[in-house]
């Protein structure tokens, strides 16, 4: 695949991203930019290689994948929509949570 696929973040995921970013800056004084750096890296990777994530299990919505942000211990749940092709970010979920997110 060549080029870059647009990224769209659903509103609930956008809220979770803002909350996590704000928390990270306020509470991780030794690496306040770590969350933003990891998120940006993951979004760039998904835009160029959207099939890189693992198939999400325990998710009712078809075609959902997830990518791990290892430095900050979050998963981004997403799917690729056809016509037009877009990487749709559905959720940000911390790895310490025992269940999968309730996706829109």
PyMOL commands that place a pseudoatom at each C-alpha (Angstrom):
pseudoatom trace, name=CA, resn=UNK, resi=1, chain=A, elem=C, hetatm=0, pos=[0.000, 0.000, 0.000]
pseudoatom trace, name=CA, resn=UNK, resi=2, chain=A, elem=C, hetatm=0, pos=[1.367, 3.396, -0.859]
pseudoatom trace, name=CA, resn=UNK, resi=3, chain=A, elem=C, hetatm=0, pos=[0.396, 6.832, 0.342]
pseudoatom trace, name=CA, resn=UNK, resi=4, chain=A, elem=C, hetatm=0, pos=[-1.468, 7.769, 3.444]
pseudoatom trace, name=CA, resn=UNK, resi=5, chain=A, elem=C, hetatm=0, pos=[-5.016, 6.937, 4.498]
pseudoatom trace, name=CA, resn=UNK, resi=6, chain=A, elem=C, hetatm=0, pos=[-6.952, 9.662, 6.343]
pseudoatom trace, name=CA, resn=UNK, resi=7, chain=A, elem=C, hetatm=0, pos=[-7.597, 9.189, 10.064]
pseudoatom trace, name=CA, resn=UNK, resi=8, chain=A, elem=C, hetatm=0, pos=[-10.968, 9.959, 11.636]
pseudoatom trace, name=CA, resn=UNK, resi=9, chain=A, elem=C, hetatm=0, pos=[-11.427, 9.835, 15.406]
pseudoatom trace, name=CA, resn=UNK, resi=10, chain=A, elem=C, hetatm=0, pos=[-14.951, 9.250, 16.719]
pseudoatom trace, name=CA, resn=UNK, resi=11, chain=A, elem=C, hetatm=0, pos=[-16.055, 11.717, 19.398]
pseudoatom trace, name=CA, resn=UNK, resi=12, chain=A, elem=C, hetatm=0, pos=[-15.930, 9.260, 22.316]
pseudoatom trace, name=CA, resn=UNK, resi=13, chain=A, elem=C, hetatm=0, pos=[-12.374, 8.251, 21.397]
pseudoatom trace, name=CA, resn=UNK, resi=14, chain=A, elem=C, hetatm=0, pos=[-11.390, 11.907, 20.986]
pseudoatom trace, name=CA, resn=UNK, resi=15, chain=A, elem=C, hetatm=0, pos=[-12.662, 12.644, 24.508]
pseudoatom trace, name=CA, resn=UNK, resi=16, chain=A, elem=C, hetatm=0, pos=[-10.726, 9.686, 25.919]
pseudoatom trace, name=CA, resn=UNK, resi=17, chain=A, elem=C, hetatm=0, pos=[-7.568, 10.837, 24.125]
pseudoatom trace, name=CA, resn=UNK, resi=18, chain=A, elem=C, hetatm=0, pos=[-7.877, 14.380, 25.491]
pseudoatom trace, name=CA, resn=UNK, resi=19, chain=A, elem=C, hetatm=0, pos=[-8.486, 13.093, 29.025]
pseudoatom trace, name=CA, resn=UNK, resi=20, chain=A, elem=C, hetatm=0, pos=[-5.542, 10.681, 28.871]
pseudoatom trace, name=CA, resn=UNK, resi=21, chain=A, elem=C, hetatm=0, pos=[-3.231, 13.338, 27.423]
pseudoatom trace, name=CA, resn=UNK, resi=22, chain=A, elem=C, hetatm=0, pos=[-4.189, 15.835, 30.133]
pseudoatom trace, name=CA, resn=UNK, resi=23, chain=A, elem=C, hetatm=0, pos=[-3.740, 13.233, 32.861]
pseudoatom trace, name=CA, resn=UNK, resi=24, chain=A, elem=C, hetatm=0, pos=[-0.370, 12.194, 31.447]
pseudoatom trace, name=CA, resn=UNK, resi=25, chain=A, elem=C, hetatm=0, pos=[0.988, 15.755, 31.382]
pseudoatom trace, name=CA, resn=UNK, resi=26, chain=A, elem=C, hetatm=0, pos=[-0.208, 16.415, 34.940]
pseudoatom trace, name=CA, resn=UNK, resi=27, chain=A, elem=C, hetatm=0, pos=[0.961, 13.124, 36.462]
pseudoatom trace, name=CA, resn=UNK, resi=28, chain=A, elem=C, hetatm=0, pos=[4.012, 11.943, 34.531]
pseudoatom trace, name=CA, resn=UNK, resi=29, chain=A, elem=C, hetatm=0, pos=[6.433, 14.758, 35.226]
pseudoatom trace, name=CA, resn=UNK, resi=30, chain=A, elem=C, hetatm=0, pos=[9.509, 12.837, 34.035]
pseudoatom trace, name=CA, resn=UNK, resi=31, chain=A, elem=C, hetatm=0, pos=[8.005, 12.209, 30.597]
pseudoatom trace, name=CA, resn=UNK, resi=32, chain=A, elem=C, hetatm=0, pos=[5.081, 14.603, 30.081]
pseudoatom trace, name=CA, resn=UNK, resi=33, chain=A, elem=C, hetatm=0, pos=[5.193, 14.262, 26.286]
pseudoatom trace, name=CA, resn=UNK, resi=34, chain=A, elem=C, hetatm=0, pos=[5.287, 10.447, 26.201]
pseudoatom trace, name=CA, resn=UNK, resi=35, chain=A, elem=C, hetatm=0, pos=[1.571, 10.012, 25.572]
pseudoatom trace, name=CA, resn=UNK, resi=36, chain=A, elem=C, hetatm=0, pos=[1.483, 12.561, 22.733]
pseudoatom trace, name=CA, resn=UNK, resi=37, chain=A, elem=C, hetatm=0, pos=[4.591, 11.067, 21.123]
pseudoatom trace, name=CA, resn=UNK, resi=38, chain=A, elem=C, hetatm=0, pos=[3.242, 7.500, 21.303]
pseudoatom trace, name=CA, resn=UNK, resi=39, chain=A, elem=C, hetatm=0, pos=[-0.164, 8.529, 19.972]
pseudoatom trace, name=CA, resn=UNK, resi=40, chain=A, elem=C, hetatm=0, pos=[1.331, 10.445, 17.050]
pseudoatom trace, name=CA, resn=UNK, resi=41, chain=A, elem=C, hetatm=0, pos=[3.609, 7.519, 16.187]
pseudoatom trace, name=CA, resn=UNK, resi=42, chain=A, elem=C, hetatm=0, pos=[0.656, 5.110, 16.220]
pseudoatom trace, name=CA, resn=UNK, resi=43, chain=A, elem=C, hetatm=0, pos=[-1.527, 7.377, 14.061]
pseudoatom trace, name=CA, resn=UNK, resi=44, chain=A, elem=C, hetatm=0, pos=[1.249, 7.812, 11.497]
pseudoatom trace, name=CA, resn=UNK, resi=45, chain=A, elem=C, hetatm=0, pos=[1.780, 4.061, 11.400]
pseudoatom trace, name=CA, resn=UNK, resi=46, chain=A, elem=C, hetatm=0, pos=[-1.939, 3.382, 10.956]
pseudoatom trace, name=CA, resn=UNK, resi=47, chain=A, elem=C, hetatm=0, pos=[-2.204, 5.949, 8.164]
pseudoatom trace, name=CA, resn=UNK, resi=48, chain=A, elem=C, hetatm=0, pos=[0.530, 4.172, 6.218]
pseudoatom trace, name=CA, resn=UNK, resi=49, chain=A, elem=C, hetatm=0, pos=[-0.071, 0.537, 7.275]
pseudoatom trace, name=CA, resn=UNK, resi=50, chain=A, elem=C, hetatm=0, pos=[-3.638, 0.155, 8.545]
pseudoatom trace, name=CA, resn=UNK, resi=51, chain=A, elem=C, hetatm=0, pos=[-3.567, -3.642, 8.684]
pseudoatom trace, name=CA, resn=UNK, resi=52, chain=A, elem=C, hetatm=0, pos=[-0.683, -3.641, 11.174]
pseudoatom trace, name=CA, resn=UNK, resi=53, chain=A, elem=C, hetatm=0, pos=[-2.866, -3.980, 14.278]
pseudoatom trace, name=CA, resn=UNK, resi=54, chain=A, elem=C, hetatm=0, pos=[-4.032, -7.253, 15.746]
pseudoatom trace, name=CA, resn=UNK, resi=55, chain=A, elem=C, hetatm=0, pos=[-7.623, -8.399, 15.299]
pseudoatom trace, name=CA, resn=UNK, resi=56, chain=A, elem=C, hetatm=0, pos=[-9.522, -7.313, 18.399]
pseudoatom trace, name=CA, resn=UNK, resi=57, chain=A, elem=C, hetatm=0, pos=[-11.171, -10.158, 20.239]
pseudoatom trace, name=CA, resn=UNK, resi=58, chain=A, elem=C, hetatm=0, pos=[-14.319, -9.892, 22.383]
pseudoatom trace, name=CA, resn=UNK, resi=59, chain=A, elem=C, hetatm=0, pos=[-15.607, -7.057, 20.196]
pseudoatom trace, name=CA, resn=UNK, resi=60, chain=A, elem=C, hetatm=0, pos=[-19.029, -7.386, 18.571]
pseudoatom trace, name=CA, resn=UNK, resi=61, chain=A, elem=C, hetatm=0, pos=[-18.314, -4.818, 15.850]
pseudoatom trace, name=CA, resn=UNK, resi=62, chain=A, elem=C, hetatm=0, pos=[-16.797, -6.467, 12.763]
pseudoatom trace, name=CA, resn=UNK, resi=63, chain=A, elem=C, hetatm=0, pos=[-13.376, -5.621, 11.422]
pseudoatom trace, name=CA, resn=UNK, resi=64, chain=A, elem=C, hetatm=0, pos=[-11.993, -3.993, 14.561]
pseudoatom trace, name=CA, resn=UNK, resi=65, chain=A, elem=C, hetatm=0, pos=[-8.250, -4.084, 15.132]
pseudoatom trace, name=CA, resn=UNK, resi=66, chain=A, elem=C, hetatm=0, pos=[-6.075, -2.688, 17.885]
pseudoatom trace, name=CA, resn=UNK, resi=67, chain=A, elem=C, hetatm=0, pos=[-2.585, -1.311, 18.147]
pseudoatom trace, name=CA, resn=UNK, resi=68, chain=A, elem=C, hetatm=0, pos=[-0.586, -1.165, 21.356]
pseudoatom trace, name=CA, resn=UNK, resi=69, chain=A, elem=C, hetatm=0, pos=[1.088, 2.024, 22.578]
pseudoatom trace, name=CA, resn=UNK, resi=70, chain=A, elem=C, hetatm=0, pos=[3.725, 0.245, 24.676]
pseudoatom trace, name=CA, resn=UNK, resi=71, chain=A, elem=C, hetatm=0, pos=[5.353, 3.181, 26.421]
pseudoatom trace, name=CA, resn=UNK, resi=72, chain=A, elem=C, hetatm=0, pos=[2.046, 4.442, 27.869]
pseudoatom trace, name=CA, resn=UNK, resi=73, chain=A, elem=C, hetatm=0, pos=[0.152, 1.122, 28.127]
pseudoatom trace, name=CA, resn=UNK, resi=74, chain=A, elem=C, hetatm=0, pos=[-2.867, 1.955, 25.982]
pseudoatom trace, name=CA, resn=UNK, resi=75, chain=A, elem=C, hetatm=0, pos=[-4.536, 0.299, 23.011]
pseudoatom trace, name=CA, resn=UNK, resi=76, chain=A, elem=C, hetatm=0, pos=[-6.090, 2.192, 20.128]
pseudoatom trace, name=CA, resn=UNK, resi=77, chain=A, elem=C, hetatm=0, pos=[-9.081, 0.315, 18.723]
pseudoatom trace, name=CA, resn=UNK, resi=78, chain=A, elem=C, hetatm=0, pos=[-9.818, 1.076, 15.075]
pseudoatom trace, name=CA, resn=UNK, resi=79, chain=A, elem=C, hetatm=0, pos=[-11.225, -0.189, 11.810]
pseudoatom trace, name=CA, resn=UNK, resi=80, chain=A, elem=C, hetatm=0, pos=[-10.678, 0.677, 8.185]
pseudoatom trace, name=CA, resn=UNK, resi=81, chain=A, elem=C, hetatm=0, pos=[-13.811, 1.779, 6.377]
pseudoatom trace, name=CA, resn=UNK, resi=82, chain=A, elem=C, hetatm=0, pos=[-14.149, 1.427, 2.606]
pseudoatom trace, name=CA, resn=UNK, resi=83, chain=A, elem=C, hetatm=0, pos=[-15.431, 4.029, 0.163]
pseudoatom trace, name=CA, resn=UNK, resi=84, chain=A, elem=C, hetatm=0, pos=[-13.823, 6.305, 1.105]
pseudoatom trace, name=CA, resn=UNK, resi=85, chain=A, elem=C, hetatm=0, pos=[-11.028, 4.419, 2.780]
pseudoatom trace, name=CA, resn=UNK, resi=86, chain=A, elem=C, hetatm=0, pos=[-10.517, 5.895, 6.261]
pseudoatom trace, name=CA, resn=UNK, resi=87, chain=A, elem=C, hetatm=0, pos=[-8.864, 4.630, 9.433]
pseudoatom trace, name=CA, resn=UNK, resi=88, chain=A, elem=C, hetatm=0, pos=[-11.560, 5.195, 12.030]
pseudoatom trace, name=CA, resn=UNK, resi=89, chain=A, elem=C, hetatm=0, pos=[-10.282, 5.387, 15.626]
pseudoatom trace, name=CA, resn=UNK, resi=90, chain=A, elem=C, hetatm=0, pos=[-13.013, 3.929, 17.826]
pseudoatom trace, name=CA, resn=UNK, resi=91, chain=A, elem=C, hetatm=0, pos=[-11.527, 3.850, 21.331]
pseudoatom trace, name=CA, resn=UNK, resi=92, chain=A, elem=C, hetatm=0, pos=[-8.514, 4.428, 23.515]
pseudoatom trace, name=CA, resn=UNK, resi=93, chain=A, elem=C, hetatm=0, pos=[-8.323, 1.790, 26.232]
pseudoatom trace, name=CA, resn=UNK, resi=94, chain=A, elem=C, hetatm=0, pos=[-5.771, 1.341, 29.012]
pseudoatom trace, name=CA, resn=UNK, resi=95, chain=A, elem=C, hetatm=0, pos=[-4.227, -2.122, 29.160]
pseudoatom trace, name=CA, resn=UNK, resi=96, chain=A, elem=C, hetatm=0, pos=[-4.917, -2.439, 32.898]
pseudoatom trace, name=CA, resn=UNK, resi=97, chain=A, elem=C, hetatm=0, pos=[-8.658, -2.617, 32.270]
pseudoatom trace, name=CA, resn=UNK, resi=98, chain=A, elem=C, hetatm=0, pos=[-9.910, -6.176, 32.337]
pseudoatom trace, name=CA, resn=UNK, resi=99, chain=A, elem=C, hetatm=0, pos=[-12.518, -5.880, 29.614]
pseudoatom trace, name=CA, resn=UNK, resi=100, chain=A, elem=C, hetatm=0, pos=[-12.696, -4.562, 26.082]
pseudoatom trace, name=CA, resn=UNK, resi=101, chain=A, elem=C, hetatm=0, pos=[-14.200, -1.159, 25.325]
pseudoatom trace, name=CA, resn=UNK, resi=102, chain=A, elem=C, hetatm=0, pos=[-17.873, -0.745, 24.497]
pseudoatom trace, name=CA, resn=UNK, resi=103, chain=A, elem=C, hetatm=0, pos=[-17.556, 0.411, 20.899]
pseudoatom trace, name=CA, resn=UNK, resi=104, chain=A, elem=C, hetatm=0, pos=[-20.009, 2.705, 19.091]
for i in range(1, 104): cmd.bond("trace and resi %d" % i, "trace and resi %d" % (i + 1))
show_as sticks, trace
zoom trace
